[in-house]
Amino acid sequence: LQRKTTRRASSGSASKARRFTFEMNCAYKTDGFRNTFSTALRDRMPWTDASTGATVYVDPFPCCVLSNFLSDDTLLSQLEDELKAETFHQKSNDLYKFWQSDDLRECRGAAISGLRDFLVSDLRDWMQDMTGISLTEQVDATCSKYSSTDTLLCHDDELEGRRIAFIFYLVPGWTESDGGSLDLFSVDEHGQPNKVTKSLVPKWNSIVFFEVSPVSFHQVAEVLSTEKIRMSISGWFYGQPFDYPHPYLEPPADLVIPRKALLDILFDCVNPRYFDLDVQGEIQRQFEEESSLELEEFLLEEVYTAAVREIEASARDAWKLKGPANKRNYEELNCFVGCRTIEKLTLLFQSELMFLLLSQLTGLELSDGSCVERNGEDVCCDRSSDLHVCDGSDPATGSPPIRLGPCCVVCVKRWSHGSYTLVRDTDRTDTFSLDASLFMVKRDWVSDYGGYVSYVAKDEDEELLTVVPKPNALALVYRDKETLKFVKHINSSAPSSGFCEYFELSALYWE
């Protein structure tokens, strides 16, 4: 009896110590495949292997896809089960929304440990031989799960020491209509992402890898399936840091100083409630305490209705897509044909009158004029008599140029499915600024759609403030030079029956 008990204990101990050994498909280890594949990859020649389907893409940048990558389906099923049992953490910021495990080195499970061993030994050596890139022993790998509306927006994976990025798929039967493709971007003359020119649909037991470079811009397209989970193991092989060129600095927007306007433009458009001195005093006290506020029913109802009607009927070619995709993706109105009310509102937001009204509502030094009174006279402020465009901001810092007084940037934006902006350090200014966003939307927006404005402190994940679009509401936010903002990616959960978009008259003011 004692001997039987001992044997059982020994058997149990062996089971606990068991480790799984993963092996690459033997077809990828033959000399013939390795020589041909490596030559195509290093010489940047497009190539597909007839027997395995392994493919080397060279456009828009070198990228390789190997199907049926690991040899044992039983081990893959065990790996999948262990990964599903792991704890996943929701990751959500300006760039992405998905669920992620801890690094695989921290995960339990014999199959997970076996795969981790395979990545840092056999696969690392194979990658080094195939690419000719000298790799260190450092390998990062995590498991990611993307469900409906999850996405990872355009980026290049650039981080010191990252040399090869990889994605190994553990997905169910997946089709293009499920979303979640790996999209590869071409670049423009400035090395900025231009458009998606290659989309790779995830496939069970396949691996995609590419060299991290200044032009390796890619994204995980939004998952559209409401039933399937896009699960993958992804990470990087590390090596000698790449010598990246200096990032491209965009030409800054021109700044406009206040322009003269007749009082009628103000009184014909804005709700008279906001001219009341008692109301202004109450609003100013609230703004001084919170540095933000929302002015509901800001425009007269008939003006707001006309503006929405005009902008919805605007011609498609009146809008220009604003990129690049690693910074923003929305449309901007560049032609006011058929949009007289919108043009009038744009002029209003650039006028001395608006600077003066905002001064009275916020207490900021945007104007040195007197109170707004409807007396039939021209504006009482004594700034420039004409529209004046200042030189752009300092391209090295993204901050406004030296100014003699208040100025602004005003534009009209369309936000729809797929629109977003990303946080950029160059969004910071050398001084405080006031964001003013007049929203035009058919009904109250739901934050689950995305499309809300998020304010964050530099180098911190916690949101300081969230602004959700509301019909005919003017949102005012006063921010310092270390506060950044982004508009969250608008996802496919936004209803498609005419409510999947909103418009914004966007203005940025400086004192």
C-alpha positions in Angstrom: 0.0 0.0 0.0 2.8 2.3 0.9 4.6 1.6 -2.4 1.3 2.3 -4.4 0.8 5.6 -2.6 4.4 6.6 -3.3 4.1 5.8 -6.9 0.9 7.9 -7.1 2.6 10.9 -5.5 5.5 10.5 -7.8 3.2 10.4 -10.8 1.4 13.5 -9.6 4.7 15.4 -9.2 5.8 14.5 -12.7 2.5 15.7 -14.0 2.9 19.1 -12.3 6.5 19.4 -13.7 5.4 18.5 -17.2 6.4 21.1 -19.8 5.1 21.3 -23.4 7.5 21.6 -26.3 6.3 23.6 -29.2 7.9 23.1 -32.6 7.7 25.0 -35.9 6.1 23.4 -38.9 8.9 21.3 -40.3 8.4 22.7 -43.8 9.7 26.1 -42.5 12.9 24.5 -41.2 14.1 22.9 -44.4 17.2 24.3 -46.1 15.3 24.9 -49.3 12.6 27.0 -47.7 15.0 28.9 -45.4 17.3 29.9 -48.3 14.5 31.1 -50.6 12.5 32.8 -47.9 15.5 34.6 -46.4 16.6 35.8 -49.8 13.2 37.1 -50.7 12.9 38.9 -47.3 16.3 40.5 -47.3 16.2 41.5 -51.0 12.6 42.7 -50.6 11.2 40.6 -53.3 7.5 39.6 -53.2 7.2 35.8 -52.9 4.7 33.1 -52.0 5.6 29.4 -51.4 3.3 27.1 -53.4 3.3 24.3 -50.8 2.9 26.2 -47.5 1.3 29.4 -48.6 4.1 31.4 -46.8 4.2 34.9 -48.2 6.6 37.8 -48.2 4.9 41.1 -48.9 7.1 44.1 -49.7 4.4 46.8 -50.2 3.9 49.0 -48.3 6.8 47.6 -46.1 8.3 44.1 -45.8 5.9 41.8 -43.9 5.7 38.0 -43.7 2.8 35.6 -43.1 3.3 31.9 -42.3 0.3 29.7 -42.1 0.0 26.4 -40.1 3.0 27.7 -38.2 3.1 25.3 -35.2 3.0 21.6 -35.8 0.8 20.2 -33.0 -2.9 21.1 -33.0 -3.4 19.4 -29.6 -0.9 21.6 -28.0 -2.5 24.7 -29.6 -5.9 23.7 -28.1 -4.2 23.3 -24.6 -2.6 26.7 -25.1 -5.9 28.3 -26.1 -7.6 26.9 -23.0 -4.9 28.1 -20.6 -4.8 31.6 -22.1 -8.6 31.9 -21.8 -8.2 31.1 -18.1 -5.7 33.9 -17.6 -6.7 37.3 -16.1 -7.0 40.0 -18.7 -6.9 43.7 -18.1 -8.9 46.2 -20.1 -6.6 48.6 -22.0 -8.2 51.8 -23.2 -6.8 55.2 -24.1 -6.5 57.4 -27.2 -4.7 54.7 -29.2 -6.5 51.5 -28.4 -9.3 49.6 -26.7 -8.9 45.8 -26.0 -8.1 43.3 -23.3 -4.5 42.2 -22.5 -2.9 39.6 -20.3 0.3 40.0 -18.2 3.5 39.2 -20.0 3.6 35.5 -20.7 6.6 35.1 -18.4 4.2 35.9 -15.5 1.4 33.6 -16.7 0.8 30.1 -15.3 0.2 27.0 -17.4 2.4 24.4 -18.9 1.5 25.2 -22.5 2.0 29.0 -22.0 5.4 28.3 -20.5 6.3 26.0 -23.4 5.3 28.6 -25.9 7.3 31.2 -24.1 10.4 28.9 -24.2 9.8 28.5 -27.9 9.7 32.2 -28.5 12.9 33.0 -26.7 14.9 30.2 -28.1 13.9 28.4 -31.3 11.9 31.2 -32.9 14.3 33.9 -31.9 17.2 32.0 -33.5 15.1 31.4 -36.6 14.1 35.1 -36.9 17.7 36.1 -36.5 18.8 33.8 -39.3 15.9 34.7 -41.7 16.2 38.5 -41.3 19.9 39.0 -40.7 19.0 41.2 -37.7 21.1 40.6 -34.6 18.7 40.0 -31.7 19.2 40.0 -27.9 17.6 37.6 -25.5 14.9 40.0 -24.7 11.5 39.0 -26.0 8.2 40.6 -24.9 5.0 38.7 -25.4 1.4 39.1 -24.2 -2.0 37.7 -25.1 -4.6 40.2 -26.5 -8.3 39.7 -26.9 -10.3 42.0 -29.2 -14.1 41.8 -29.1 -16.8 43.9 -30.8 -15.7 47.6 -31.3 -12.1 47.0 -30.0 -9.3 48.4 -32.1 -5.7 49.5 -32.1 -5.2 52.6 -34.2 -2.3 53.6 -36.5 1.2 53.4 -35.0 4.7 52.3 -35.9 5.7 50.2 -32.8 8.8 52.5 -32.5 10.4 52.0 -29.0 14.1 51.8 -28.3 15.4 48.3 -29.0 12.3 46.9 -30.7 13.4 45.3 -33.9 10.9 42.7 -35.0 7.1 42.8 -34.2 5.1 39.5 -34.4 1.5 38.5 -34.0 0.5 34.8 -33.6 -3.2 34.2 -34.1 -5.5 31.9 -32.1 -8.8 32.9 -33.7 -11.8 30.9 -34.7 -12.9 30.8 -38.3 -12.4 34.5 -39.3 -13.5 36.4 -42.3 -13.0 39.9 -43.6 -16.5 40.9 -42.5 -15.5 40.2 -38.9 -13.2 43.2 -38.9 -10.0 43.0 -36.9 -7.6 42.8 -39.9 -4.0 43.9 -39.6 -3.9 47.0 -41.8 -0.6 48.2 -43.3 -0.2 51.8 -44.3 1.8 53.4 -47.1 3.6 56.6 -46.3 3.7 60.0 -48.0 6.7 62.1 -49.0 7.2 63.1 -45.3 7.2 59.5 -44.1 3.8 59.9 -42.5 1.1 57.2 -42.9 -1.0 57.9 -46.0 -3.6 55.1 -46.5 -4.2 51.4 -45.9 -2.8 49.4 -48.9 -2.7 45.9 -47.4 -5.2 44.2 -45.0 -4.3 40.8 -43.6 -7.2 38.7 -42.2 -6.3 36.8 -39.0 -6.1 33.0 -39.4 -5.8 30.2 -36.8 -2.2 29.1 -36.2 -0.6 31.7 -38.4 2.1 34.2 -37.6 2.7 37.7 -39.1 6.0 39.5 -38.5 7.8 42.5 -39.8 10.8 44.7 -39.0 10.0 47.7 -36.8 11.1 50.8 -38.8 10.2 54.4 -39.3 7.6 53.4 -41.9 6.1 50.3 -40.3 2.7 52.0 -39.7 -0.1 49.5 -39.0 -3.3 49.1 -37.1 -5.7 46.5 -35.9 -9.0 47.4 -37.6 -12.1 47.6 -35.4 -13.6 44.2 -34.7 -17.1 44.2 -36.1 -18.2 40.7 -35.1 -20.5 40.6 -32.0 -19.9 36.9 -31.4 -16.2 36.1 -32.1 -13.1 37.0 -30.1 -9.9 37.9 -31.9 -7.3 36.3 -29.6 -3.6 36.6 -30.4 -0.1 36.5 -28.9 1.9 39.5 -29.9 5.2 41.2 -28.9 8.6 42.1 -30.1 12.1 40.7 -30.5 14.8 43.2 -29.4 18.1 44.1 -30.7 20.5 47.0 -31.3 18.4 50.2 -31.2 17.5 51.5 -34.7 18.8 55.0 -35.6 15.5 56.8 -36.2 15.3 60.0 -38.1 13.9 63.1 -36.4 10.1 63.0 -36.5 8.4 65.1 -39.1 7.0 68.4 -37.8 3.8 69.5 -39.5 3.2 73.1 -40.6 1.1 74.6 -37.8 -2.3 76.2 -38.3 -2.4 79.9 -38.9 -3.7 82.0 -36.0 -6.3 84.7 -36.4 -6.6 87.8 -34.3 -10.1 89.2 -33.5 -11.9 90.8 -36.4 -14.4 93.5 -36.4 -18.1 92.6 -36.8 -21.5 94.2 -36.4 -23.3 93.5 -33.1 -26.2 92.0 -35.1 -24.2 88.9 -35.9 -24.0 88.2 -32.2 -27.6 89.0 -31.3 -28.9 87.2 -34.3 -27.2 84.0 -33.4 -26.6 83.6 -29.6 -29.2 82.8 -27.0 -29.9 86.2 -25.2 -29.7 84.5 -21.8 -25.9 84.6 -22.1 -26.0 88.5 -22.4 -27.6 88.8 -18.9 -25.0 90.2 -16.5 -26.3 88.1 -13.6 -26.1 84.9 -15.6 -22.7 85.9 -16.8 -21.5 86.4 -13.2 -22.9 83.0 -12.2 -21.3 81.3 -15.1 -18.0 83.0 -14.5 -17.9 81.9 -10.8 -18.5 78.3 -11.9 -15.8 78.5 -14.6 -13.3 79.9 -12.1 -13.9 76.9 -9.8 -13.9 74.2 -12.4 -12.0 75.6 -15.4 -14.7 74.1 -17.6 -18.4 74.4 -18.3 -21.2 73.6 -20.8 -23.5 76.2 -22.1 -26.7 74.5 -23.2 -28.9 76.0 -26.0 -26.1 78.3 -26.9 -27.5 79.3 -30.3 -31.0 80.5 -31.0 -33.1 77.5 -31.9 -33.8 78.7 -35.5 -30.1 79.4 -36.1 -29.1 76.0 -34.7 -31.7 74.2 -36.9 -30.6 76.0 -40.0 -26.9 75.2 -39.3 -27.6 71.5 -38.9 -29.8 71.4 -42.0 -27.1 73.1 -44.1 -24.2 71.1 -42.9 -26.0 67.8 -43.4 -26.9 68.8 -46.9 -23.3 69.9 -47.7 -21.6 68.4 -50.8 -19.2 65.5 -50.2 -16.4 67.5 -51.9 -16.9 70.3 -49.4 -15.1 68.2 -46.8 -11.4 67.3 -46.7 -10.0 64.3 -44.8 -7.6 65.4 -42.1 -4.7 63.1 -41.3 -2.1 61.6 -41.0 -3.6 58.5 -39.4 -1.0 58.3 -36.6 -2.4 61.7 -35.3 -6.0 62.2 -36.5 -8.8 61.0 -38.7 -11.8 63.3 -39.3 -13.1 65.6 -42.0 -12.9 69.4 -42.1 -15.2 71.8 -44.0 -13.2 73.7 -46.6 -16.0 75.2 -48.7 -19.0 77.2 -47.4 -21.2 76.9 -50.6 -24.7 76.2 -49.4 -23.7 76.8 -45.7 -24.3 80.4 -45.1 -25.3 79.9 -41.5 -22.2 77.9 -40.8 -20.0 80.5 -42.5 -21.7 83.2 -40.4 -21.1 81.2 -37.2 -17.4 80.8 -38.2 -17.0 84.5 -38.6 -18.8 85.1 -35.3 -16.3 82.8 -33.5 -13.4 84.7 -35.0 -14.9 88.1 -34.1 -14.0 90.6 -31.4 -17.6 90.1 -30.2 -17.0 86.4 -29.4 -13.7 87.2 -27.7 -15.6 89.8 -25.6 -18.5 87.5 -24.7 -16.1 84.7 -23.8 -14.2 87.1 -21.5 -17.4 88.0 -19.7 -18.4 84.3 -19.3 -15.0 83.0 -18.2 -13.1 86.0 -16.7 -10.2 85.4 -19.1 -8.4 88.3 -20.6 -9.5 87.7 -24.2 -10.7 91.2 -24.7 -10.3 94.7 -23.2 -13.7 95.9 -24.4 -16.8 96.9 -22.4 -19.9 94.9 -21.9 -21.9 93.8 -24.9 -24.9 96.1 -25.3 -27.2 96.2 -28.3 -26.9 99.8 -29.3 -26.8 99.5 -33.1 -23.1 100.5 -33.2 -20.2 98.5 -34.4 -18.2 96.5 -31.9 -16.8 98.7 -29.2 -13.4 96.8 -28.8 -10.6 98.6 -30.5 -8.5 95.7 -31.9 -7.6 95.1 -35.6 -10.2 96.3 -38.0 -9.6 93.5 -40.4 -9.1 89.7 -40.3 -5.4 89.2 -39.7 -3.5 85.9 -39.9 -0.5 85.4 -37.7 2.5 83.3 -38.6 2.1 79.7 -37.6 3.3 78.3 -34.3 6.8 77.3 -33.5 7.3 73.9 -35.3 9.8 72.8 -32.7 7.4 73.0 -29.8 4.0 73.1 -31.4 3.3 76.2 -29.4 1.8 79.5 -30.7 4.2 82.2 -31.9 4.9 85.3 -29.9 1.6 87.2 -29.9 0.7 90.8 -29.3 -2.8 89.9 -28.0 -5.6 87.4 -28.2 -5.9 85.1 -31.2 -7.7 81.9 -32.2 -8.0 79.0 -34.6 -11.5 78.1 -35.8 -12.7 75.3 -38.1 -15.7 73.0 -38.7 -15.3 69.3 -38.3 -17.3 66.2 -39.1 -17.0 63.2 -36.8 -18.3 59.9 -38.0 -17.6 56.1 -37.7 -13.8 55.7 -37.6 -13.0 59.3 -36.7 -10.5 60.0 -33.8 -7.6 62.1 -32.7 -4.5 60.9 -30.8 -2.6 62.6 -28.1 0.6 64.3 -29.3 3.2 66.1 -27.3 3.2 68.9 -29.9 -0.4 69.6 -28.9 1.0 71.4 -25.8 1.3 75.1 -25.9 3.6 77.5 -24.1 0.7 79.0 -22.2 -2.9 78.5 -21.2 -5.6 78.2 -23.8 -9.3 77.9 -24.1 -11.1 75.2 -26.0 -14.5 76.1 -27.3 -16.6 73.3 -29.0 -20.0 74.0 -30.4 -21.6 70.6 -31.0 -24.2 70.0 -33.7 -25.8 66.6 -33.2 -29.3 65.3 -33.8 -29.6 63.9 -30.3 -27.6 63.3 -27.2 -24.5 61.4 -27.9 -23.7 58.1 -26.0 -20.2 57.8 -24.8 -20.2 54.1 -25.6 -20.0 55.2 -29.3 -16.7 56.9 -28.6 -16.5 60.4 -30.1 -16.2 62.0 -26.7 -13.4 64.5 -25.9 -11.0 63.3 -23.2 -8.5 65.6 -21.3 -5.5 64.0 -19.8 -2.3 65.1 -18.0 0.9 64.5 -19.9 2.5 61.1 -19.1 -0.6 60.1 -17.0 -3.4 57.6 -17.9 -6.1 59.0 -15.7 -8.7 61.3 -17.4 -9.1 64.8 -16.0 -12.3 65.6 -17.8 -14.6 64.0 -20.4 -16.8 66.1 -22.7 -19.7 64.2 -24.4 -21.3 66.0 -27.4 -24.8 67.4 -26.8 -27.0 69.2 -29.3 -26.5 72.9 -29.4 -24.1 73.0 -26.5 -20.9 75.1 -26.2 -18.3 73.3 -24.2 -15.5 75.5 -22.7 -12.4 74.1 -21.2 -9.4 76.1 -20.0 -6.2 74.0 -20.0 -2.6 74.5 -19.1 0.5 73.6 -21.1 0.7 70.1 -19.7 -2.9 69.1 -20.4 -3.5 67.2 -23.6 -6.8 66.1 -25.3 -8.0 63.5 -27.7 -11.3 62.4 -29.3 -12.0 58.8 -28.7 -12.4 56.6 -31.8 -16.0 56.4 -33.0 -16.9 52.8 -33.2 -19.5 50.7 -35.0 -22.0 50.7 -32.1 -23.1 54.2 -33.2 -26.5 53.7 -34.9 -26.3 53.9 -38.7 -29.7 55.4 -39.2 -28.5 59.0 -39.5 -27.2 59.3 -36.0 -23.7 58.0 -36.5 -22.1 61.4 -36.9 -21.9 64.8 -35.4 -20.5 68.2 -36.3 -18.4 70.6 -34.3 -17.5 74.2 -34.7 -14.1 74.0 -33.0 -12.2 77.0 -31.7 -9.0 77.4 -29.7 -8.4 80.8 -28.1 -5.3 82.3 -26.5 -5.3 85.4 -24.2 
